[in-house]
């Protein structure tokens, strides 16, 4: 069984959590809100939750139109 010390020793030197915020998503998690983490390339395009939601709603509308036209 691994101990906390063993896990700490596995951390790579390039990991930098010095700017991390403890509990950043805790409130949303407690409220049953979905917390989604975007890949870096997607996050470069979609800078906010609103932008992601807008794009997904457009995709949903397109999918519904395709289903209705089938």
Buried (B, 14 or more C-beta within 10 A) or exposed (E): EEEEEEEEEEEEEEEEEEEEEEEEEEEEEEEEEEEEEEEEEEEEEBEEEEEBEEEEEEEEEEEEEEEEEE
